[in-house]
Every structure is written in structure tokens, then in C-alpha cells.
């Protein structure tokens, strides 16, 4: 039998030409978004003031299984895609496990992450619509970087509201965004009404993705020719990120493999949703039964300790409400270093699948995450992003279980990006200064108390 190569790339010709819409095959659909003014299901007309028209259509479409990837988007994808599927031989040997471990590496672009997959698509549709500017938010900075790249490529001005704690911890992320002409503002800020309100209530807040979303949306709806774009959570984003899973499934098919376990880090859900899409389809349709595991930080445990309820997607409560696993839009996560996973809610698609028992979820403390990150870096020579290291931790744990049982399972996880802008966090871990924070039930209850009361629903 021919040995499977360390790194396997599809050819450009084999790269997917369509995105896959998982909702088309779900037996039960996620609950509809609600218009906060009427408490009725949001319509296309309700969301087009905020989103690009084509993106709004993708957001609301639950029946079209495949969407063609525009040729201009495909051409930009080819600058860094297909991304490699890597067999982690060195990690397997170090763990002394009979398991076969693969990871899909999405860090081979300047943003250092998978975020560019959706950023290119969203910037393209904005350009096609003739928009003159865009706004967004970013946590760890990968999304802001990716969208800055894409907007620069298509010639669209961009304003990025960056979660204040990440803005302060990662100045070089800001510099990269500025290199691509992104206007970066720490959030919450005094530039918006909602930002001023949040600062008045809590002047020392470290910010959150929910705060930054509120500011970006407010700016978009008050600026002519401007729309808001989001890097995670929404249906449209999971659609674009399906290219990750489609490439992974195609590569494994060529290699004669199929995963027993698929693992991804989980913040808002874009990477996880994209990676698992074709494998979840197989599971829903009864073609296969892989275990699918979402891994989230113990400091922001929306799936493992959150409520499945309607909630606002932002702290300022100006967006439509989505039914999702949430800690409450008023929840402010601790200022840890897993910035991209510090969101109070989870994708409605993934929330529904988790609620219906199609996938599992685990939460992991930060020191164990960085322990896995350092171990992985020494064996596989890639310095992983803290977000990615959550998936590494779970993959290592599953591989060690295989060592105990003697089962040679095939494990696939998403290596969402690199950690070269996270050296403050790595230094804290290596110097023994990093601590773990797990919110108490009482702290979580404060977030739950902010959940909207909807007559007849919750």
C-alpha cells in the first residue's frame, strides 16, 4: 500500500466550484431570525438594510443545496487554495497512538486563518452591488485582517471595530489591517451611540464581539452606500466556509480515508461549520456516522453551559434575534487570549444540530489549550493560533483514548490558522503567568438575565 503523503493538495482543477448549503439537507431547519420590532420572523426586506443583497439572499435560503462560486472569487481563492490536508505522523508518534490524525491547515495566507474564504466572497458581492464602503467587527484580528485584504483587492474602504482587549494585546494585527487600508477602531468606542452608552455603563470594559458588532451595524445603517459584513455565526458565512470541508472530503476520498471523528474549535461557528459540512450531510442522510466535536473555551462556554434561546447577536440589541446557544448578549467574556472564540452565542445552524444530538461539545481551560499548542508546534513545526489549539487539544485527547483502547480511529481536525500574532499569550504560558478562568453559575446567570422575553416563545 502506498504511504499517504505528509501533505496532500488537491489540484486547482479539483478545487470545489460550488459552496454547499447544509440547511438544504437538515431534517429540521434552525428557527427563523426574529425582527426585534415586530417579534415576527425576519424577512429579506428586514435584513437588506444591513447586508448586501446577494448575501441577504444566501442568508435566508434553506433549500438551495449548492451555490456557484463566482469566477472572480475562484481566481482569488487560487492564490492560497487548495489548502493542504496534513497527516500528522510526528504527532502520532509522539502520542504513541494507533489513531491516524489529519488536519486541514488554513493558515497559508496573510490573514493567517480560514477567514479569507468568506471575506473574499463578501467583498466581491459588495463590489458587484456598487457599495462604497463596508463595516465589520473583529475579535482576535483574523477576520479584520482577512476582510481588509479582500476589500483592498476589490477597492472598497473598510472600517473595523476591534475588541478593545485584542486591540491592546495584538498591535501588529492592527498594523496588518492598516497595511491593507483598514480603518481600525478599538471597541467599544466613542464614535457610535451604542459605544458611548456601553462606555458610560462600564468605562473599564475590555469589550466583546457583541459590542463591536453593535458599533459596526450602527455605522453601516447610518452611512450611505455602506453595509455590514460578519465573519462568523451567520448562515451565509458557514456557506462560504464549506469549501474547507468540501476540499477535506475530496482529499480523503482520493486517499481512501474517511474520518471517525471530526473536530473543530467553536466560537461563532464559521470554521467548525465549514469543516464539518459534508460529513454532517453524510450523517444526516445516514451515509456515515462520524463523531463531530465542537471545542470551546471554558471561559466562554456557550454550547456546554449556555441556554438554547432567542437572543440578540449584539450587545447593543439592534440586530435581529437568533435562536442559538447563548450566554446572553450582555455577557462579557474574560480578557483571555482566545480572542476569536469570545462570542456570547453560537451559529443557529450548529446550535440546532447540537440541540438535536448530531454533534458533541467540550470546553477546555486555557492552560491545557496552550500545553497542546506548544506540544503540537514542537512536533509538526507550525505555531497554531490559540483558537486552533482548542481543536488540537481535543484531537490529542481522542488520540490518547485510542492508545488506551487500541482502536485505530481516523481523526480530522481543523487547524484554522497560525499564532504568530499571539506571542504575548505564548509568553504568558511559557513564563507560568497564564491562569484559567471559568465563570461561575452566578456570573453566567447575569448574562441569562439579559435574554429577551418573547411572549409565547420564551
C-alpha positions as CSV (number, residue, x, y, z in Angstrom):
1,X,0.0,0.0,0.0
2,X,1.3,3.5,-0.9
3,X,2.1,5.6,2.1
4,X,-0.1,8.6,2.5
5,X,2.0,11.8,2.0
6,X,2.6,14.2,4.8
7,X,0.9,17.0,2.9
8,X,-1.8,16.3,0.3
9,X,-3.0,19.1,-2.1
10,X,-5.9,18.9,-4.5
11,X,-5.1,20.3,-7.9
12,X,-6.6,23.6,-8.9
13,X,-9.0,21.7,-11.2
14,X,-10.2,19.6,-8.3
15,X,-11.0,22.6,-6.1
16,X,-14.7,23.0,-5.4
17,X,-16.6,25.2,-7.8
18,X,-19.7,25.5,-5.6
19,X,-20.3,26.1,-1.9
20,X,-22.5,23.7,0.0
21,X,-25.6,24.8,2.0
22,X,-26.0,22.3,4.8
23,X,-29.5,23.6,5.6
24,X,-30.8,22.1,2.4
25,X,-30.3,18.6,3.9
26,X,-31.2,19.2,7.5
27,X,-34.3,17.3,8.6
28,X,-35.4,20.2,10.8
29,X,-34.5,23.8,10.0
30,X,-33.0,26.3,12.5
31,X,-35.6,28.6,13.9
32,X,-36.0,31.8,11.9
33,X,-34.4,35.1,12.9
34,X,-36.9,37.4,14.5
35,X,-37.4,41.1,13.8
36,X,-36.9,42.7,17.2
37,X,-39.5,45.4,16.5
38,X,-42.3,43.0,15.5
39,X,-41.1,39.7,17.0
40,X,-42.1,38.1,13.7
41,X,-39.8,36.0,11.5
42,X,-37.3,38.4,9.7
43,X,-37.9,38.8,6.0
44,X,-35.4,39.5,3.2
45,X,-36.6,43.1,3.3
46,X,-35.8,43.3,7.0
47,X,-32.1,42.4,6.6
48,X,-31.2,44.1,3.3
49,X,-30.7,47.5,5.0
50,X,-27.8,45.8,6.9
51,X,-26.4,43.2,4.4
52,X,-25.5,43.1,0.8
53,X,-28.5,42.0,-1.3
54,X,-26.9,38.7,-2.6
55,X,-25.6,37.9,0.9
56,X,-29.0,38.5,2.4
57,X,-30.5,36.1,-0.2
58,X,-27.9,33.4,0.8
59,X,-28.7,34.1,4.5
60,X,-32.4,33.3,4.0
61,X,-32.1,30.4,1.6
62,X,-32.6,27.0,3.2
63,X,-33.5,25.0,0.1
64,X,-30.7,25.5,-2.5
65,X,-28.1,22.9,-1.8
66,X,-25.2,24.4,-3.9
67,X,-24.3,27.9,-4.8
68,X,-21.9,28.6,-7.7
69,X,-18.7,30.3,-6.6
70,X,-18.2,33.4,-8.8
71,X,-15.2,33.1,-11.1
72,X,-13.6,36.3,-9.6
73,X,-13.8,34.6,-6.2
74,X,-12.4,31.4,-7.5
75,X,-9.4,33.3,-9.0
76,X,-8.6,34.9,-5.7
77,X,-9.0,31.6,-3.9
78,X,-6.3,30.2,-6.2
79,X,-3.8,32.5,-4.6
80,X,-3.8,30.3,-1.5
81,X,-6.1,27.4,-2.2
82,X,-6.5,24.4,-2.2
83,X,-5.1,24.3,1.3
84,X,-3.3,21.2,2.4
85,X,-4.7,18.2,4.3
86,X,-1.8,17.1,6.5
87,X,-1.2,13.7,8.0
88,X,0.3,14.4,11.5
89,X,2.8,11.5,11.5
90,X,5.1,13.2,14.0
91,X,2.3,13.9,16.4
92,X,1.0,10.3,16.1
93,X,4.5,9.0,17.0
94,X,4.9,11.4,19.9
95,X,1.5,10.3,21.4
96,X,2.2,6.7,20.7
97,X,-1.3,6.2,19.4
98,X,-2.7,3.8,16.8
99,X,-5.0,6.7,15.7
100,X,-4.5,8.3,12.3
101,X,-4.5,12.1,12.7
102,X,-5.2,14.6,9.9
103,X,-5.5,18.3,10.0
104,X,-6.8,20.8,7.4
105,X,-4.4,23.7,7.5
106,X,-6.0,27.1,6.7
107,X,-3.1,29.3,7.7
108,X,-1.3,29.7,4.3
109,X,-2.4,33.3,3.7
110,X,-1.6,36.7,5.1
111,X,-4.7,36.7,7.4
112,X,-3.2,33.5,8.9
113,X,-6.6,31.8,9.0
114,X,-9.7,30.4,7.3
115,X,-11.4,33.8,7.5
116,X,-10.3,34.9,4.0
117,X,-12.7,32.3,2.4
118,X,-15.7,34.3,3.4
119,X,-14.1,37.7,3.3
120,X,-13.3,37.4,-0.4
121,X,-16.9,36.4,-1.2
122,X,-18.5,39.2,0.9
123,X,-16.2,41.9,-0.6
124,X,-16.9,40.6,-4.1
125,X,-20.7,40.8,-3.6
126,X,-20.3,44.3,-2.1
127,X,-18.3,45.4,-5.1
128,X,-20.9,43.9,-7.5
129,X,-23.6,45.8,-5.8
130,X,-21.7,49.1,-6.2
131,X,-21.3,49.8,-2.4
132,X,-18.8,52.5,-1.5
133,X,-17.8,51.2,2.0
134,X,-18.2,48.3,4.5
135,X,-18.0,47.9,8.3
136,X,-17.2,44.9,10.4
137,X,-16.0,43.7,13.8
138,X,-13.1,41.5,14.7
139,X,-12.0,39.7,17.9
140,X,-8.6,38.2,17.6
141,X,-8.0,40.1,14.4
142,X,-8.0,37.3,11.8
143,X,-11.4,38.4,10.4
144,X,-10.5,42.0,10.3
145,X,-7.2,41.2,8.6
146,X,-8.9,38.9,6.0
147,X,-11.6,41.4,5.2
148,X,-9.0,44.2,4.9
149,X,-7.1,42.1,2.4
150,X,-10.3,41.4,0.4
151,X,-11.6,44.9,0.5
152,X,-8.2,46.3,-0.6
153,X,-8.2,43.8,-3.5
154,X,-11.7,44.9,-4.7
155,X,-11.1,48.6,-3.8
156,X,-13.7,49.1,-1.1
157,X,-13.0,51.2,2.0
158,X,-13.4,49.3,5.3
159,X,-13.9,50.3,9.0
160,X,-13.0,47.6,11.5
161,X,-14.3,47.7,15.1
162,X,-11.7,45.6,17.0
163,X,-12.5,44.2,20.5
164,X,-10.5,46.5,22.8
165,X,-8.6,43.8,24.7
166,X,-7.4,42.3,21.4
167,X,-6.6,45.8,20.0
168,X,-4.3,46.3,23.0
169,X,-2.9,42.8,23.1
170,X,-2.2,42.5,19.4
171,X,-0.9,45.8,18.0
172,X,0.7,44.0,15.0
173,X,-2.7,42.7,13.9
174,X,-3.8,46.3,13.7
175,X,-0.8,47.2,11.7
176,X,-1.5,44.5,9.1
177,X,-5.1,45.7,8.7
178,X,-3.8,49.2,8.3
179,X,-1.3,47.9,5.6
180,X,-4.4,46.9,3.6
181,X,-6.0,50.3,4.3
182,X,-8.4,49.1,7.0
183,X,-9.5,51.8,9.5
184,X,-9.2,50.1,12.9
185,X,-11.1,51.4,15.9
186,X,-11.0,49.8,19.4
187,X,-14.4,48.8,20.6
188,X,-16.4,50.0,22.5
189,X,-15.6,53.5,21.2
190,X,-16.9,57.0,21.4
191,X,-17.5,57.0,17.7
192,X,-21.0,55.5,17.9
193,X,-24.1,56.0,20.1
194,X,-24.1,52.4,21.3
195,X,-20.4,52.5,22.0
196,X,-20.8,55.7,24.1
197,X,-23.7,54.0,26.0
198,X,-21.6,50.9,26.8
199,X,-18.7,53.0,28.0
200,X,-20.9,55.1,30.2
201,X,-22.2,51.9,31.9
202,X,-18.8,50.3,32.1
203,X,-15.9,52.7,31.4
204,X,-13.3,50.0,32.0
205,X,-14.8,47.3,29.8
206,X,-12.4,45.1,27.8
207,X,-15.1,44.9,25.1
208,X,-16.6,41.9,23.4
209,X,-17.6,40.8,19.9
210,X,-21.2,41.7,20.7
211,X,-20.1,45.3,21.5
212,X,-18.1,45.5,18.3
213,X,-21.0,44.1,16.2
214,X,-23.3,46.8,17.6
215,X,-20.9,49.6,16.6
216,X,-20.3,48.2,13.1
217,X,-24.0,47.7,12.4
218,X,-24.9,51.2,13.7
219,X,-22.2,52.8,11.4
220,X,-23.4,50.8,8.4
221,X,-27.1,51.7,8.6
222,X,-26.2,55.4,9.2
223,X,-23.7,55.6,6.3
224,X,-25.0,55.9,2.7
225,X,-23.6,53.2,0.4
226,X,-22.3,51.2,3.3
227,X,-23.2,47.7,4.5
228,X,-22.2,45.5,7.4
229,X,-20.4,42.1,6.9
230,X,-19.8,39.5,9.5
231,X,-17.0,36.8,9.8
232,X,-18.9,34.1,11.7
233,X,-22.2,32.9,13.1
234,X,-24.4,33.7,10.1
235,X,-25.7,31.1,7.6
236,X,-24.0,32.9,4.7
237,X,-20.6,32.6,6.4
238,X,-20.9,28.9,7.0
239,X,-21.9,28.5,3.4
240,X,-18.7,30.2,2.2
241,X,-16.6,28.2,4.7
242,X,-17.9,24.9,3.3
243,X,-15.0,25.0,0.9
244,X,-12.9,23.8,3.8
245,X,-15.0,20.6,4.4
246,X,-15.5,20.0,0.7
247,X,-11.8,20.1,0.0
248,X,-11.2,17.8,3.0
249,X,-13.8,15.3,2.0
250,X,-12.5,15.2,-1.6
251,X,-8.9,14.8,-0.4
252,X,-9.8,12.0,1.9
253,X,-11.8,10.2,-0.8
254,X,-8.7,10.3,-3.0
255,X,-6.6,9.0,-0.2
256,X,-9.1,6.2,0.6
257,X,-9.9,7.5,4.0
258,X,-13.0,8.7,5.9
259,X,-13.0,10.2,9.4
260,X,-14.3,8.5,12.5
261,X,-14.0,11.8,14.4
262,X,-14.2,15.4,13.1
263,X,-13.1,18.2,15.5
264,X,-13.2,21.9,15.2
265,X,-12.8,24.9,17.6
266,X,-16.0,26.8,18.2
267,X,-16.6,30.5,18.8
268,X,-19.2,31.7,16.4
269,X,-19.1,28.6,14.3
270,X,-17.6,29.5,10.9
271,X,-14.6,27.2,10.9
272,X,-16.4,24.3,12.5
273,X,-19.5,24.7,10.3
274,X,-17.3,24.8,7.2
275,X,-15.2,21.8,8.1
276,X,-18.0,19.5,9.1
277,X,-20.5,20.4,6.3
278,X,-20.0,17.4,4.0
279,X,-19.5,15.0,6.9
280,X,-22.6,16.3,8.7
281,X,-24.5,15.8,5.5
282,X,-23.4,12.2,5.4
283,X,-24.5,11.8,9.0
284,X,-27.9,13.4,8.4
285,X,-28.6,11.3,5.3
286,X,-27.5,8.1,7.0
287,X,-24.4,7.5,4.8
288,X,-21.9,7.5,7.6
289,X,-21.8,8.2,11.3
290,X,-18.8,10.2,12.3
291,X,-18.5,11.8,15.8
292,X,-18.4,15.5,15.4
293,X,-16.9,17.5,18.3
294,X,-17.1,21.3,18.9
295,X,-14.3,22.6,21.2
296,X,-14.9,25.9,23.0
297,X,-13.0,27.8,25.8
298,X,-14.1,27.1,29.3
299,X,-14.2,30.9,29.8
300,X,-16.9,31.4,27.2
301,X,-18.9,28.1,27.1
302,X,-21.9,28.9,25.0
303,X,-22.6,25.3,23.9
304,X,-21.7,23.4,27.1
305,X,-23.2,25.8,29.6
306,X,-25.4,28.2,27.6
307,X,-29.1,28.4,27.0
308,X,-30.8,27.4,23.8
309,X,-32.9,30.5,23.3
310,X,-33.6,33.5,21.2
311,X,-31.1,36.3,21.8
312,X,-29.7,39.3,20.2
313,X,-26.5,38.8,18.2
314,X,-25.0,42.0,19.6
315,X,-24.7,43.7,23.0
316,X,-26.5,46.8,21.8
317,X,-29.5,44.8,20.9
318,X,-30.0,46.3,17.5
319,X,-29.6,43.2,15.3
320,X,-32.3,40.6,14.6
321,X,-32.7,37.9,17.2
322,X,-31.5,34.4,16.5
323,X,-32.3,31.1,18.3
324,X,-28.9,29.8,19.4
325,X,-26.9,28.5,22.3
326,X,-26.0,31.7,24.1
327,X,-24.6,33.1,27.3
328,X,-26.7,36.2,26.9
329,X,-25.8,39.3,24.8
330,X,-24.9,41.1,28.0
331,X,-22.2,38.5,28.8
332,X,-18.7,40.0,28.7
333,X,-16.1,37.2,28.5
334,X,-12.8,37.3,30.4
335,X,-9.9,39.0,28.7
336,X,-8.2,35.8,27.8
337,X,-6.2,35.2,24.7
338,X,-8.6,33.0,22.7
339,X,-10.0,36.2,21.2
340,X,-11.7,34.7,18.2
341,X,-13.8,32.4,20.5
342,X,-15.0,35.1,22.8
343,X,-18.5,35.4,21.4
344,X,-21.6,35.0,23.6
345,X,-23.5,32.8,21.1
346,X,-23.2,30.1,18.5
347,X,-24.3,29.7,14.9
348,X,-28.0,28.9,14.7
349,X,-27.2,26.1,12.3
350,X,-24.7,24.5,14.7
351,X,-26.9,25.2,17.7
352,X,-29.8,23.3,16.1
353,X,-27.5,20.4,15.1
354,X,-26.1,20.3,18.7
355,X,-29.6,20.5,20.2
356,X,-30.8,17.7,18.0
357,X,-27.9,15.4,19.0
358,X,-25.9,15.4,15.8
359,X,-22.7,16.7,17.4
360,X,-20.9,16.9,20.8
361,X,-19.3,19.8,22.6
362,X,-16.5,20.1,25.1
363,X,-14.9,23.1,26.9
364,X,-11.2,23.3,27.7
365,X,-9.2,25.5,30.1
366,X,-6.7,27.9,28.5
367,X,-3.6,26.4,30.1
368,X,-4.4,23.0,28.7
369,X,-5.0,24.6,25.3
370,X,-1.6,26.1,25.3
371,X,0.0,23.0,26.6
372,X,-1.3,21.3,23.5
373,X,-0.3,24.2,21.2
374,X,3.3,24.0,22.4
375,X,3.4,20.2,22.1
376,X,1.9,20.4,18.6
377,X,4.3,23.1,17.5
378,X,7.4,21.1,18.5
379,X,6.2,18.0,16.6
380,X,4.5,19.5,13.5
381,X,6.6,22.7,13.2
382,X,3.5,25.0,12.9
383,X,2.8,27.5,15.6
384,X,-1.0,27.3,16.0
385,X,-3.4,30.1,16.8
386,X,-4.9,29.8,20.3
387,X,-8.3,29.2,18.7
388,X,-6.9,26.3,16.6
389,X,-5.2,24.9,19.6
390,X,-8.6,24.1,21.2
391,X,-9.2,21.6,18.4
392,X,-5.6,20.3,18.8
393,X,-6.2,19.7,22.5
394,X,-9.4,17.7,21.8
395,X,-7.7,15.7,18.9
396,X,-4.8,14.8,21.2
397,X,-7.2,13.7,23.9
398,X,-9.1,11.5,21.5
399,X,-5.9,10.0,20.1
400,X,-4.8,9.2,23.7
401,X,-8.1,7.4,24.3
402,X,-7.3,5.3,21.2
403,X,-4.0,4.5,22.8
404,X,-5.8,3.2,25.8
405,X,-8.4,1.1,23.8
406,X,-6.1,0.1,20.9
407,X,-8.6,1.5,18.4
408,X,-7.1,2.8,15.2
409,X,-9.6,5.6,14.6
410,X,-9.2,8.3,11.9
411,X,-9.3,11.8,13.4
412,X,-9.6,15.0,11.4
413,X,-9.4,18.4,12.9
414,X,-9.3,22.0,11.7
415,X,-6.1,23.9,12.1
416,X,-7.7,27.3,11.5
417,X,-4.6,29.4,11.5
418,X,-1.3,30.4,12.8
419,X,-0.4,32.1,16.1
420,X,2.4,34.5,15.2
421,X,0.4,37.5,16.5
422,X,-0.3,35.7,19.8
423,X,3.2,35.7,21.3
424,X,2.0,37.7,24.3
425,X,-0.2,34.7,25.2
426,X,2.5,32.2,24.4
427,X,5.0,34.2,26.6
428,X,2.5,34.2,29.5
429,X,2.1,30.4,29.2
430,X,5.8,29.7,28.9
431,X,6.6,32.0,31.8
432,X,4.0,30.4,34.0
433,X,1.9,33.5,34.3
434,X,-1.2,32.3,32.4
435,X,-4.2,31.5,34.5
436,X,-7.5,29.8,33.8
437,X,-10.8,31.5,34.2
438,X,-14.1,29.6,34.4
439,X,-17.2,31.7,35.0
440,X,-19.4,30.7,38.0
441,X,-23.0,29.9,37.6
442,X,-23.8,33.2,39.3
443,X,-21.8,35.1,36.6
444,X,-23.4,33.2,33.8
445,X,-26.9,33.9,35.3
446,X,-26.2,37.7,34.8
447,X,-25.9,37.0,31.1
448,X,-29.0,34.8,31.0
449,X,-30.9,37.6,32.8
450,X,-30.4,39.7,29.7
451,X,-32.1,37.3,27.4
452,X,-35.2,38.9,25.7
453,X,-38.6,37.9,26.9
454,X,-40.7,36.9,23.9
455,X,-44.4,36.1,24.6
456,X,-45.3,32.7,23.5
457,X,-41.7,31.7,22.8
458,X,-39.6,32.3,25.9
